[in-house]
């Protein structure tokens, strides 16, 4: 049984785009110019893409109206989260660690500040055992669930989980992340959008500058890759609208 296409015969839903792991002014400006809806700043010190609260606030000031900053937290204490949310006034919180539903609600000031909750889905066939429906229920106060691959280091690895193993009907707004690139994002949108209320996509390593040895320069984005990624998302939307 295939999930139904909710866009057929209706006004097509635009897939929103978040560019994550930004560390430089130039990359923030490019993300905005290419049409990103949100940009993410990693506050997890162990990440190679980490920035300080002060740096995130400085970069967020470059954003025009209607482009949202997102602050990524991993098991931070309440004081740190409060400090960061105060420093970046209109930011979403993204909880990417082991935060419980009660903790997420408390850290988001009892839901006053909107938050995203990362669901870290195991790679390969192991992903079949992840109960996303229960996760949606447990984190019902989250504005959206961000689906990422369960890897060491809390994301940014460039690995994708098996999208086809997701439930056919998920009563939540979802953000697809983990291993997305301009080459595969259309497939991800086609597979996941029909399974949820709305879909956004989140890319980090997939738009980073190339480094010697086939790796990427973590935290350093490539303007052409960002442009190609956004174009691929828009093309996917147009294709699905015509089905």
GUDRENPA-101706 format. One line per field, with one value per atom (N, C-alpha, C): residue in three letters; atom name; x, y, z; residue number from 1; chain. Coordinates in steps of 0.001 Angstrom, whole numbers. Each point is the difference from the previous one (the first is absolute). Layout:
N
resn: (ALA  ...)
name: (CA  ...)
px: (X  ...)
py: (Y  ...)
pz: (Z  ...)
resi: (NUM  ...)
chain: (A  ...)
% end
This chain:
243
resn: (UNK  UNK  UNK  UNK  UNK  UNK  UNK  UNK  UNK  UNK  UNK  UNK  UNK  UNK  UNK  UNK  UNK  UNK  UNK  UNK  UNK  UNK  UNK  UNK  UNK  UNK  UNK  UNK  UNK  UNK  UNK  UNK  UNK  UNK  UNK  UNK  UNK  UNK  UNK  UNK  UNK  UNK  UNK  UNK  UNK  UNK  UNK  UNK  UNK  UNK  UNK  UNK  UNK  UNK  UNK  UNK  UNK  UNK  UNK  UNK  UNK  UNK  UNK  UNK  UNK  UNK  UNK  UNK  UNK  UNK  UNK  UNK  UNK  UNK  UNK  UNK  UNK  UNK  UNK  UNK  UNK  UNK  UNK  UNK  UNK  UNK  UNK  UNK  UNK  UNK  UNK  UNK  UNK  UNK  UNK  UNK  UNK  UNK  UNK  UNK  UNK  UNK  UNK  UNK  UNK  UNK  UNK  UNK  UNK  UNK  UNK  UNK  UNK  UNK  UNK  UNK  UNK  UNK  UNK  UNK  UNK  UNK  UNK  UNK  UNK  UNK  UNK  UNK  UNK  UNK  UNK  UNK  UNK  UNK  UNK  UNK  UNK  UNK  UNK  UNK  UNK  UNK  UNK  UNK  UNK  UNK  UNK  UNK  UNK  UNK  UNK  UNK  UNK  UNK  UNK  UNK  UNK  UNK  UNK  UNK  UNK  UNK  UNK  UNK  UNK  UNK  UNK  UNK  UNK  UNK  UNK  UNK  UNK  UNK  UNK  UNK  UNK  UNK  UNK  UNK  UNK  UNK  UNK  UNK  UNK  UNK  UNK  UNK  UNK  UNK  UNK  UNK  UNK  UNK  UNK  UNK  UNK  UNK  UNK  UNK  UNK  UNK  UNK  UNK  UNK  UNK  UNK  UNK  UNK  UNK  UNK  UNK  UNK  UNK  UNK  UNK  UNK  UNK  UNK  UNK  UNK  UNK  UNK  UNK  UNK  UNK  UNK  UNK  UNK  UNK  UNK  UNK  UNK  UNK  UNK  UNK  UNK  UNK  UNK  UNK  UNK  UNK  UNK  UNK  UNK  UNK  UNK  UNK  UNK  UNK  UNK  UNK  UNK  UNK  UNK  UNK  UNK  UNK  UNK  UNK  UNK  UNK  UNK  UNK  UNK  UNK  UNK  UNK  UNK  UNK  UNK  UNK  UNK  UNK  UNK  UNK  UNK  UNK  UNK  UNK  UNK  UNK  UNK  UNK  UNK  UNK  UNK  UNK  UNK  UNK  UNK  UNK  UNK  UNK  UNK  UNK  UNK  UNK  UNK  UNK  UNK  UNK  UNK  UNK  UNK  UNK  UNK  UNK  UNK  UNK  UNK  UNK  UNK  UNK  UNK  UNK  UNK  UNK  UNK  UNK  UNK  UNK  UNK  UNK  UNK  UNK  UNK  UNK  UNK  UNK  UNK  UNK  UNK  UNK  UNK  UNK  UNK  UNK  UNK  UNK  UNK  UNK  UNK  UNK  UNK  UNK  UNK  UNK  UNK  UNK  UNK  UNK  UNK  UNK  UNK  UNK  UNK  UNK  UNK  UNK  UNK  UNK  UNK  UNK  UNK  UNK  UNK  UNK  UNK  UNK  UNK  UNK  UNK  UNK  UNK  UNK  UNK  UNK  UNK  UNK  UNK  UNK  UNK  UNK  UNK  UNK  UNK  UNK  UNK  UNK  UNK  UNK  UNK  UNK  UNK  UNK  UNK  UNK  UNK  UNK  UNK  UNK  UNK  UNK  UNK  UNK  UNK  UNK  UNK  UNK  UNK  UNK  UNK  UNK  UNK  UNK  UNK  UNK  UNK  UNK  UNK  UNK  UNK  UNK  UNK  UNK  UNK  UNK  UNK  UNK  UNK  UNK  UNK  UNK  UNK  UNK  UNK  UNK  UNK  UNK  UNK  UNK  UNK  UNK  UNK  UNK  UNK  UNK  UNK  UNK  UNK  UNK  UNK  UNK  UNK  UNK  UNK  UNK  UNK  UNK  UNK  UNK  UNK  UNK  UNK  UNK  UNK  UNK  UNK  UNK  UNK  UNK  UNK  UNK  UNK  UNK  UNK  UNK  UNK  UNK  UNK  UNK  UNK  UNK  UNK  UNK  UNK  UNK  UNK  UNK  UNK  UNK  UNK  UNK  UNK  UNK  UNK  UNK  UNK  UNK  UNK  UNK  UNK  UNK  UNK  UNK  UNK  UNK  UNK  UNK  UNK  UNK  UNK  UNK  UNK  UNK  UNK  UNK  UNK  UNK  UNK  UNK  UNK  UNK  UNK  UNK  UNK  UNK  UNK  UNK  UNK  UNK  UNK  UNK  UNK  UNK  UNK  UNK  UNK  UNK  UNK  UNK  UNK  UNK  UNK  UNK  UNK  UNK  UNK  UNK  UNK  UNK  UNK  UNK  UNK  UNK  UNK  UNK  UNK  UNK  UNK  UNK  UNK  UNK  UNK  UNK  UNK  UNK  UNK  UNK  UNK  UNK  UNK  UNK  UNK  UNK  UNK  UNK  UNK  UNK  UNK  UNK  UNK  UNK  UNK  UNK  UNK  UNK  UNK  UNK  UNK  UNK  UNK  UNK  UNK  UNK  UNK  UNK  UNK  UNK  UNK  UNK  UNK  UNK  UNK  UNK  UNK  UNK  UNK  UNK  UNK  UNK  UNK  UNK  UNK  UNK  UNK  UNK  UNK  UNK  UNK  UNK  UNK  UNK  UNK  UNK  UNK  UNK  UNK  UNK  UNK  UNK  UNK  UNK  UNK  UNK  UNK  UNK  UNK  UNK  UNK  UNK  UNK  UNK  UNK  UNK  UNK  UNK  UNK  UNK  UNK  UNK  UNK  UNK  UNK  UNK  UNK  UNK  UNK  UNK  UNK  UNK  UNK  UNK  UNK  UNK  UNK  UNK  UNK  UNK  UNK  UNK  UNK  UNK  UNK  UNK  UNK  UNK  UNK  UNK  UNK  UNK  UNK  UNK  UNK  UNK  UNK  UNK  UNK  UNK  UNK  UNK  UNK  UNK  UNK  UNK  UNK  UNK  UNK  UNK  UNK  UNK  UNK  UNK  UNK  UNK  UNK  UNK  UNK  UNK  UNK  UNK  UNK  UNK  UNK  UNK  UNK  UNK  UNK  UNK  UNK  UNK  UNK  UNK  UNK  UNK  UNK  UNK  UNK)
name: (N  CA  C  N  CA  C  N  CA  C  N  CA  C  N  CA  C  N  CA  C  N  CA  C  N  CA  C  N  CA  C  N  CA  C  N  CA  C  N  CA  C  N  CA  C  N  CA  C  N  CA  C  N  CA  C  N  CA  C  N  CA  C  N  CA  C  N  CA  C  N  CA  C  N  CA  C  N  CA  C  N  CA  C  N  CA  C  N  CA  C  N  CA  C  N  CA  C  N  CA  C  N  CA  C  N  CA  C  N  CA  C  N  CA  C  N  CA  C  N  CA  C  N  CA  C  N  CA  C  N  CA  C  N  CA  C  N  CA  C  N  CA  C  N  CA  C  N  CA  C  N  CA  C  N  CA  C  N  CA  C  N  CA  C  N  CA  C  N  CA  C  N  CA  C  N  CA  C  N  CA  C  N  CA  C  N  CA  C  N  CA  C  N  CA  C  N  CA  C  N  CA  C  N  CA  C  N  CA  C  N  CA  C  N  CA  C  N  CA  C  N  CA  C  N  CA  C  N  CA  C  N  CA  C  N  CA  C  N  CA  C  N  CA  C  N  CA  C  N  CA  C  N  CA  C  N  CA  C  N  CA  C  N  CA  C  N  CA  C  N  CA  C  N  CA  C  N  CA  C  N  CA  C  N  CA  C  N  CA  C  N  CA  C  N  CA  C  N  CA  C  N  CA  C  N  CA  C  N  CA  C  N  CA  C  N  CA  C  N  CA  C  N  CA  C  N  CA  C  N  CA  C  N  CA  C  N  CA  C  N  CA  C  N  CA  C  N  CA  C  N  CA  C  N  CA  C  N  CA  C  N  CA  C  N  CA  C  N  CA  C  N  CA  C  N  CA  C  N  CA  C  N  CA  C  N  CA  C  N  CA  C  N  CA  C  N  CA  C  N  CA  C  N  CA  C  N  CA  C  N  CA  C  N  CA  C  N  CA  C  N  CA  C  N  CA  C  N  CA  C  N  CA  C  N  CA  C  N  CA  C  N  CA  C  N  CA  C  N  CA  C  N  CA  C  N  CA  C  N  CA  C  N  CA  C  N  CA  C  N  CA  C  N  CA  C  N  CA  C  N  CA  C  N  CA  C  N  CA  C  N  CA  C  N  CA  C  N  CA  C  N  CA  C  N  CA  C  N  CA  C  N  CA  C  N  CA  C  N  CA  C  N  CA  C  N  CA  C  N  CA  C  N  CA  C  N  CA  C  N  CA  C  N  CA  C  N  CA  C  N  CA  C  N  CA  C  N  CA  C  N  CA  C  N  CA  C  N  CA  C  N  CA  C  N  CA  C  N  CA  C  N  CA  C  N  CA  C  N  CA  C  N  CA  C  N  CA  C  N  CA  C  N  CA  C  N  CA  C  N  CA  C  N  CA  C  N  CA  C  N  CA  C  N  CA  C  N  CA  C  N  CA  C  N  CA  C  N  CA  C  N  CA  C  N  CA  C  N  CA  C  N  CA  C  N  CA  C  N  CA  C  N  CA  C  N  CA  C  N  CA  C  N  CA  C  N  CA  C  N  CA  C  N  CA  C  N  CA  C  N  CA  C  N  CA  C  N  CA  C  N  CA  C  N  CA  C  N  CA  C  N  CA  C  N  CA  C  N  CA  C  N  CA  C  N  CA  C  N  CA  C  N  CA  C  N  CA  C  N  CA  C  N  CA  C  N  CA  C  N  CA  C  N  CA  C  N  CA  C  N  CA  C  N  CA  C  N  CA  C  N  CA  C  N  CA  C  N  CA  C  N  CA  C  N  CA  C  N  CA  C  N  CA  C  N  CA  C  N  CA  C  N  CA  C  N  CA  C  N  CA  C  N  CA  C  N  CA  C  N  CA  C  N  CA  C  N  CA  C  N  CA  C  N  CA  C  N  CA  C  N  CA  C  N  CA  C  N  CA  C)
px: (842  -842  867  -276  781  -759  735  -681  -602  -1122  -642  774  -211  661  -929  286  -903  -19  912  42  -828  -438  -692  -1331  -173  -1244  -130  1046  -48  1144  -79  1121  1232  1099  1167  602  492  649  1471  486  1408  848  1012  919  934  -55  860  1409  971  1409  758  752  902  1432  897  1428  636  632  480  1529  510  1437  744  -630  638  953  1122  1011  538  -367  586  -1091  293  -934  -332  1016  -224  -987  72  -890  -1432  -149  -1332  -617  779  -498  -392  794  -307  -1270  -134  -1197  -1256  67  -1136  -259  1044  -150  -580  330  -484  -1434  -519  -1392  -230  996  -205  -1034  -806  -998  562  1049  598  1471  771  1417  290  882  271  1398  85  1272  186  1096  274  702  -612  580  632  69  596  1516  717  1434  825  -450  765  -118  -905  -184  1049  516  943  -671  -1329  -747  -467  473  -496  380  -922  273  -439  517  -406  -1363  -617  -1265  187  1096  264  148  688  193  -1334  -807  -1310  -855  43  -785  473  1319  584  -442  65  -385  -1504  -792  -1450  -476  775  -377  22  635  47  -1286  -848  -1180  -1079  -610  -1119  -1278  -1081  -1266  -412  -619  -590  1018  1258  979  362  -252  77  1357  562  1176  -430  805  -251  1264  -142  1134  -46  1085  52  658  -749  469  145  994  198  270  -1024  125  551  -353  433  -887  558  -801  -924  -945  -1043  575  1031  583  605  695  621  -1063  -1034  -1066  -684  -290  -654  876  1303  929  9  57  65  -1290  -1143  -1271  -216  546  -81  912  1155  966  -459  -791  -509  -1529  -588  -1389  -1043  113  -1078  386  917  497  -938  -25  -560  1081  -421  917  -105  1125  18  731  -725  582  417  1297  578  639  -131  649  -973  92  -836  -1122  -358  -1007  -1359  -590  -1311  -1090  -1229  -1094  -177  107  -147  1120  1213  1129  -157  -418  -178  -1037  -1086  -1039  515  735  545  1042  905  1069  -537  -1134  -610  -950  192  -800  -1477  -237  -1364  -728  768  -583  -93  454  -29  920  1181  920  -202  -275  -208  1272  -188  1185  -205  1116  57  653  -476  611  569  1278  642  -372  -367  -210  1147  863  1210  -296  -137  -467  1180  75  1133  139  1222  277  -441  -248  -314  -1307  -91  -1215  -336  987  -259  -999  -121  -947  -1446  -260  -1360  -546  889  -432  -289  339  -238  -1486  -630  -1445  -249  -94  -171  -1375  -1013  -1341  -9  654  93  810  1062  854  -798  -830  -871  -918  -555  -891  758  1187  776  402  352  456  -1067  -1222  -1124  76  782  131  995  789  976  -715  526  -593  241  1120  291  1013  49  1043  996  1264  1074  547  -107  428  1441  876  1416  515  1128  626  664  -129  619  1467  869  1439  710  1261  797  171  -29  244  -1241  -1182  -1262  -148  90  -335  1194  -298  1031  974  -386  928  -107  -1063  -222  -628  -494  -630  -1520  -676  -1458  -567  -1102  -706  -917  -631  -856  -1386  -258  -1262  -1206  162  -1143  -550  753  -452  -874  -172  -851  -1461  -793  -1436  -676  -1090  -678  -754  -445  -765  531  619  575  -702  -704  -799  879  919  933  617  514  853  1397  599  1302  1041  1247  1152  951  224  874  1442  871  1415  829  1304  891  400  1171  534  -640  -739  -642  1009  -183  794  -937  514  -797  -381  803  -240  -1108  -232  -978  -1191  -6  -1072  -1362  -54  -1285  -602  836  -479  -504  721  -429  -1345  -184  -1274  -1124  245  -1031  -421  956  -313  -641  429  -407  -1184  -104  -1074  -1389  -340  -1351  -298  1000  -183  -300  -23  -79  -863  -190  -790  671  1224  807  1441  802  1394  922  1072  1113  1255  1073  1265  1109  998  1096  1306  906  1261  1163  1070  1223  1208  431  1197  -194  -1234  -272  228  208  295  1321  869  1298  1044  989  1086  807  500  793  1386  481  1359  760  1319  774  -391  30  -300  -1458  -808  -1414  -845  542  -771  -470  -595  -436  625  12  476  -1164  -34  -1160  -213  -1216  -345  269  636  290  -883  -950  -960  474  -560  310  -1225  168  -1130  -707  751  -619  -786  523  -730  -1307  26  -1240  -1006  457  -876  -571  838  -464  -996  236  -907  -1376  -27  -1282  -713  732  -607  -579  680  -490  -1287  -83  -1222  -1158  229  -1058  -450  959  -352  -836  345  -778  -1429  -153  -1336  -827  617  -697  -390  900  -298  -1173  29  -1073  -1329  38  -1241  -662  801  -538  -470  196  -413  -1505)
py: (-1206  1206  1243  919  1223  1148  922  1158  841  665  830  1286  649  1268  1149  715  1034  1235  123  1195  -170  -1232  -238  757  849  734  1164  323  1080  981  1143  922  -691  -75  -755  627  -854  445  258  1158  323  -645  -730  -609  1072  212  1000  -560  919  -402  637  -819  490  -388  982  -242  48  -1077  -109  -18  304  -50  1180  1179  1190  633  475  599  1326  363  1176  929  1292  983  -288  -318  -216  -1141  -1037  -1143  334  802  455  804  891  847  -826  -999  -849  -806  -555  -778  851  1233  914  315  325  380  -1146  -1238  -1154  -386  572  -250  -916  -185  -831  646  -839  472  101  -743  -16  -337  468  -351  -479  -976  -616  281  256  229  -1058  -740  -1111  540  -199  462  -1135  -1173  -1184  61  225  305  -1099  -1251  -1108  -95  745  -48  851  -460  824  1225  57  1143  933  -211  755  1468  834  1418  344  1090  459  679  194  726  1396  639  1352  29  -992  -73  -282  -891  -283  1257  769  1232  995  70  921  -382  -1302  -461  154  -247  77  1414  989  1390  335  -847  238  -451  -737  -582  1040  -24  908  -547  765  -511  -1296  -892  -1244  -1082  210  -1094  -283  -1215  -317  -568  485  -664  -1187  -1047  -1199  -302  -192  -308  -1468  -716  -1440  -274  -662  -356  -1510  -425  -1425  -154  -378  -272  1195  1210  1190  218  687  276  1193  186  1004  1406  280  1345  336  -968  239  226  -840  136  1353  405  1288  1159  -92  1043  111  -1152  2  537  -414  457  1491  499  1437  778  -589  678  32  -987  -65  15  1178  166  -803  -167  -652  -1408  -610  -1321  -1119  -1018  -1288  -756  -834  -932  -1353  -650  -1362  -885  -934  -882  -1301  -252  -1084  -1080  111  -958  -990  -185  -978  669  1220  746  -716  -142  -636  982  -485  930  1073  -367  973  1033  -454  930  950  -508  853  1082  -375  967  1056  -420  936  914  -573  787  989  -301  917  977  177  946  -368  -1322  -542  269  -138  113  1413  981  1383  148  -631  6  -1285  93  -1215  -827  -1327  -853  -1166  -484  -1208  -1081  -1217  -1129  -970  -285  -944  -1434  -770  -1439  -684  -654  -590  -1454  -219  -1287  -863  -1247  -872  -238  -219  -253  -1410  -172  -1320  -564  -1328  -690  247  409  286  1140  837  1100  -452  -1229  -527  -59  -160  -140  1337  1098  1319  335  231  265  1500  478  1430  481  -831  390  278  -859  229  1258  206  1173  1279  -8  1142  263  -1054  143  543  -540  406  1476  456  1378  825  -111  661  1518  542  1452  574  -853  493  544  1068  527  -960  -707  -986  -991  -1171  -978  -7  77  -38  -1415  -629  -1385  -34  -569  -35  -1417  -306  -1313  -69  -1140  -204  -384  987  -207  619  -360  630  1477  833  1418  828  -593  734  753  -732  583  575  449  598  -988  -1278  -1033  -239  502  -274  -1342  -692  -1312  151  -796  23  -1308  94  -1218  -438  -1144  -560  645  955  743  -898  -1075  -856  -742  -38  -712  865  1262  860  -422  225  -309  758  -556  617  1264  62  1155  477  1163  587  1333  100  1188  1092  521  1023  723  1197  692  -600  -369  -650  841  -135  598  -1143  -240  -1094  481  -735  353  -1278  167  -1153  -435  422  -476  578  1097  584  772  -87  750  419  798  372  -1226  -1051  -1194  -886  14  -948  656  1337  631  -177  -53  -200  -1350  -1023  -1333  21  685  98  688  1087  722  -881  -687  -856  -1114  -548  -1109  438  1134  368  960  908  990  -632  -1047  -549  -659  -162  -716  911  1329  908  1208  870  1222  922  407  809  -477  348  -428  1182  59  905  -859  585  -732  816  -717  607  -586  871  -477  681  -755  559  -453  -1243  -478  -30  -160  -100  1275  1131  1252  597  -838  490  -63  859  54  -1286  -400  -1222  200  -1065  -19  -1136  3  -1105  -1334  -1047  -1332  -360  790  -331  381  786  451  1444  596  1386  846  1287  952  313  -626  81  1432  486  1357  1034  -394  916  -403  842  -355  419  -661  269  664  1203  766  -729  -612  -694  -1225  -706  -1154  423  1123  500  333  683  365  -1234  -1008  -1230  -755  14  -688  654  1316  715  -231  46  -232  -1408  -984  -1380  -145  696  -37  620  1142  666  -850  -661  -870  -1183  -532  -1116  424  1204  508  121  536  158  -1345  -976  -1325  -649  79  -631  702  1312  737  -451  -535  -414  -1435  -752  -1413  -147)
pz: (0  0  0  -925  -73  663  627  560  -1108  297  -1006  -202  -1125  -294  396  1104  465  -876  -967  -841  -1268  -303  -1261  -19  -1004  -122  966  735  967  -277  689  -68  563  -740  481  1253  876  1224  -290  394  -216  1092  -412  958  549  1296  610  204  28  -33  1153  710  1040  -378  42  -194  1381  424  1384  57  1194  235  -572  -6  -557  1015  -507  875  -549  -1239  -640  -533  1  -537  -1454  -791  -1429  -238  811  -182  417  1047  389  -1146  -571  -1084  -1223  -324  -1155  251  1195  326  -165  483  -129  -1469  -741  -1406  -836  366  -754  368  1085  349  1176  864  1191  912  648  952  1411  281  1335  -116  977  81  1418  108  1294  502  1301  668  1080  -78  914  1247  1153  1261  799  -596  630  -178  1095  -82  -652  99  -564  -1519  -581  -1450  -700  -1146  -773  -604  42  -526  1120  1200  1151  -75  462  214  1421  518  1323  -86  1142  36  -579  365  -485  -1518  -539  -1450  -708  564  -591  -28  1078  59  -1053  -168  -992  -1410  -311  -1334  -226  1036  -140  -299  404  -264  -1489  -803  -1443  -688  698  -636  -245  -1176  -270  626  -49  513  -695  784  -499  -361  366  -25  1449  445  1425  400  1123  570  844  -18  809  788  1315  869  376  -296  248  1348  883  1342  124  762  287  1494  733  1437  783  -425  727  1227  995  1185  -250  923  -181  -89  785  4  -1356  -604  -1307  -1066  0  -995  134  1240  231  -480  270  -433  -1520  -672  -1463  -618  523  -553  248  1084  264  -957  -323  -878  -1448  -398  -1384  96  59  429  -763  -1282  -740  -453  712  -407  422  -821  390  775  928  652  -701  -188  -543  990  607  1003  -671  52  -787  861  1321  882  597  1316  699  783  -379  735  -22  1174  123  -426  -198  -310  1063  1264  1083  -57  -255  -90  -1181  -1144  -1178  276  636  301  961  1017  974  -639  -785  -616  -1024  -580  -972  681  1295  796  -67  247  -6  -1307  -1078  -1328  -530  776  -483  -1207  68  -1139  -795  -1293  -789  -78  -14  -67  -955  -512  -807  840  -129  706  -1016  110  -916  377  -996  144  -726  760  -569  -389  -1292  -508  -424  505  -328  -1503  -422  -1412  -396  -1284  -536  525  15  424  1465  778  1413  161  -1030  64  85  -402  30  1427  984  1389  674  -651  610  -88  1140  52  -125  -1236  -230  453  -125  439  1498  777  1449  291  -757  193  -235  -1025  -275  1183  547  1158  1202  250  1173  -84  -1195  -182  -722  455  -672  87  942  116  -1019  -640  -975  -1230  -572  -1222  -1159  33  -1032  554  -614  303  -1145  351  -990  -51  -1153  -165  -475  816  -326  196  -609  180  1365  654  1312  -206  205  -158  1191  171  1039  -323  1016  -218  -248  99  -101  -1315  -1112  -1298  -741  -1241  -832  -588  -43  -482  -1501  -613  -1413  -270  1022  -173  33  -818  -69  526  742  417  -1142  166  -1050  69  -879  35  -226  -759  -331  1207  1105  1192  910  -330  820  -108  1051  -76  -1127  -504  -1127  394  1247  452  1338  -4  1216  244  1110  288  611  -823  488  -1184  273  -955  131  -1113  19  -731  459  -669  -331  -1277  -418  -19  676  97  -120  -30  -11  -1387  -453  -1269  -1241  132  -1175  -848  -1307  -975  -1124  -914  -1164  -824  74  -813  549  1314  555  682  131  761  -663  -1316  -667  365  62  391  1440  874  1387  130  -733  36  -528  -1112  -595  950  750  888  1310  535  1361  32  -961  73  127  -764  107  1347  835  1259  1191  -211  1149  -319  996  -204  -1011  307  -905  113  -997  -1  -263  776  -268  -139  -505  -116  657  494  757  -522  -444  -564  697  195  584  -808  207  -701  -1513  -463  -1428  -781  704  -706  479  546  465  -1107  133  -981  32  -1141  -97  600  626  538  -661  48  -575  632  -795  525  -25  -689  -120  1194  916  1156  -248  1031  -139  1106  -240  1004  926  1144  888  478  -224  395  -1066  -1112  -1107  -1184  -341  -1034  -1385  -1001  -1397  -634  -507  -519  -1138  -893  -1124  466  1008  527  670  707  603  -1093  -1026  -1111  -683  -220  -645  884  1313  914  -13  111  -16  -1326  -1100  -1314  -100  578  -30  802  1120  802  -765  -613  -756  -1193  -640  -1127  473  1171  557  308  538  275  -1283  -1048  -1263  -587  110  -530  729  1329  768  -225  -233  -247  -1302  -938  -1276  -45  1081  1  146)
resi: (1  1  1  2  2  2  3  3  3  4  4  4  5  5  5  6  6  6  7  7  7  8  8  8  9  9  9  10  10  10  11  11  11  12  12  12  13  13  13  14  14  14  15  15  15  16  16  16  17  17  17  18  18  18  19  19  19  20  20  20  21  21  21  22  22  22  23  23  23  24  24  24  25  25  25  26  26  26  27  27  27  28  28  28  29  29  29  30  30  30  31  31  31  32  32  32  33  33  33  34  34  34  35  35  35  36  36  36  37  37  37  38  38  38  39  39  39  40  40  40  41  41  41  42  42  42  43  43  43  44  44  44  45  45  45  46  46  46  47  47  47  48  48  48  49  49  49  50  50  50  51  51  51  52  52  52  53  53  53  54  54  54  55  55  55  56  56  56  57  57  57  58  58  58  59  59  59  60  60  60  61  61  61  62  62  62  63  63  63  64  64  64  65  65  65  66  66  66  67  67  67  68  68  68  69  69  69  70  70  70  71  71  71  72  72  72  73  73  73  74  74  74  75  75  75  76  76  76  77  77  77  78  78  78  79  79  79  80  80  80  81  81  81  82  82  82  83  83  83  84  84  84  85  85  85  86  86  86  87  87  87  88  88  88  89  89  89  90  90  90  91  91  91  92  92  92  93  93  93  94  94  94  95  95  95  96  96  96  97  97  97  98  98  98  99  99  99  100  100  100  101  101  101  102  102  102  103  103  103  104  104  104  105  105  105  106  106  106  107  107  107  108  108  108  109  109  109  110  110  110  111  111  111  112  112  112  113  113  113  114  114  114  115  115  115  116  116  116  117  117  117  118  118  118  119  119  119  120  120  120  121  121  121  122  122  122  123  123  123  124  124  124  125  125  125  126  126  126  127  127  127  128  128  128  129  129  129  130  130  130  131  131  131  132  132  132  133  133  133  134  134  134  135  135  135  136  136  136  137  137  137  138  138  138  139  139  139  140  140  140  141  141  141  142  142  142  143  143  143  144  144  144  145  145  145  146  146  146  147  147  147  148  148  148  149  149  149  150  150  150  151  151  151  152  152  152  153  153  153  154  154  154  155  155  155  156  156  156  157  157  157  158  158  158  159  159  159  160  160  160  161  161  161  162  162  162  163  163  163  164  164  164  165  165  165  166  166  166  167  167  167  168  168  168  169  169  169  170  170  170  171  171  171  172  172  172  173  173  173  174  174  174  175  175  175  176  176  176  177  177  177  178  178  178  179  179  179  180  180  180  181  181  181  182  182  182  183  183  183  184  184  184  185  185  185  186  186  186  187  187  187  188  188  188  189  189  189  190  190  190  191  191  191  192  192  192  193  193  193  194  194  194  195  195  195  196  196  196  197  197  197  198  198  198  199  199  199  200  200  200  201  201  201  202  202  202  203  203  203  204  204  204  205  205  205  206  206  206  207  207  207  208  208  208  209  209  209  210  210  210  211  211  211  212  212  212  213  213  213  214  214  214  215  215  215  216  216  216  217  217  217  218  218  218  219  219  219  220  220  220  221  221  221  222  222  222  223  223  223  224  224  224  225  225  225  226  226  226  227  227  227  228  228  228  229  229  229  230  230  230  231  231  231  232  232  232  233  233  233  234  234  234  235  235  235  236  236  236  237  237  237  238  238  238  239  239  239  240  240  240  241  241  241  242  242  242  243  243  243)
chain: (A  A  A  A  A  A  A  A  A  A  A  A  A  A  A  A  A  A  A  A  A  A  A  A  A  A  A  A  A  A  A  A  A  A  A  A  A  A  A  A  A  A  A  A  A  A  A  A  A  A  A  A  A  A  A  A  A  A  A  A  A  A  A  A  A  A  A  A  A  A  A  A  A  A  A  A  A  A  A  A  A  A  A  A  A  A  A  A  A  A  A  A  A  A  A  A  A  A  A  A  A  A  A  A  A  A  A  A  A  A  A  A  A  A  A  A  A  A  A  A  A  A  A  A  A  A  A  A  A  A  A  A  A  A  A  A  A  A  A  A  A  A  A  A  A  A  A  A  A  A  A  A  A  A  A  A  A  A  A  A  A  A  A  A  A  A  A  A  A  A  A  A  A  A  A  A  A  A  A  A  A  A  A  A  A  A  A  A  A  A  A  A  A  A  A  A  A  A  A  A  A  A  A  A  A  A  A  A  A  A  A  A  A  A  A  A  A  A  A  A  A  A  A  A  A  A  A  A  A  A  A  A  A  A  A  A  A  A  A  A  A  A  A  A  A  A  A  A  A  A  A  A  A  A  A  A  A  A  A  A  A  A  A  A  A  A  A  A  A  A  A  A  A  A  A  A  A  A  A  A  A  A  A  A  A  A  A  A  A  A  A  A  A  A  A  A  A  A  A  A  A  A  A  A  A  A  A  A  A  A  A  A  A  A  A  A  A  A  A  A  A  A  A  A  A  A  A  A  A  A  A  A  A  A  A  A  A  A  A  A  A  A  A  A  A  A  A  A  A  A  A  A  A  A  A  A  A  A  A  A  A  A  A  A  A  A  A  A  A  A  A  A  A  A  A  A  A  A  A  A  A  A  A  A  A  A  A  A  A  A  A  A  A  A  A  A  A  A  A  A  A  A  A  A  A  A  A  A  A  A  A  A  A  A  A  A  A  A  A  A  A  A  A  A  A  A  A  A  A  A  A  A  A  A  A  A  A  A  A  A  A  A  A  A  A  A  A  A  A  A  A  A  A  A  A  A  A  A  A  A  A  A  A  A  A  A  A  A  A  A  A  A  A  A  A  A  A  A  A  A  A  A  A  A  A  A  A  A  A  A  A  A  A  A  A  A  A  A  A  A  A  A  A  A  A  A  A  A  A  A  A  A  A  A  A  A  A  A  A  A  A  A  A  A  A  A  A  A  A  A  A  A  A  A  A  A  A  A  A  A  A  A  A  A  A  A  A  A  A  A  A  A  A  A  A  A  A  A  A  A  A  A  A  A  A  A  A  A  A  A  A  A  A  A  A  A  A  A  A  A  A  A  A  A  A  A  A  A  A  A  A  A  A  A  A  A  A  A  A  A  A  A  A  A  A  A  A  A  A  A  A  A  A  A  A  A  A  A  A  A  A  A  A  A  A  A  A  A  A  A  A  A  A  A  A  A  A  A  A  A  A  A  A  A  A  A  A  A  A  A  A  A  A  A  A  A  A  A  A  A  A  A  A  A  A  A  A  A  A  A  A  A  A  A  A  A  A  A  A  A  A  A  A  A  A  A  A  A  A  A  A  A  A  A  A  A  A  A  A  A  A  A  A  A  A  A  A  A  A  A  A  A  A  A  A  A  A  A  A  A  A  A  A  A  A  A  A  A  A)
% end
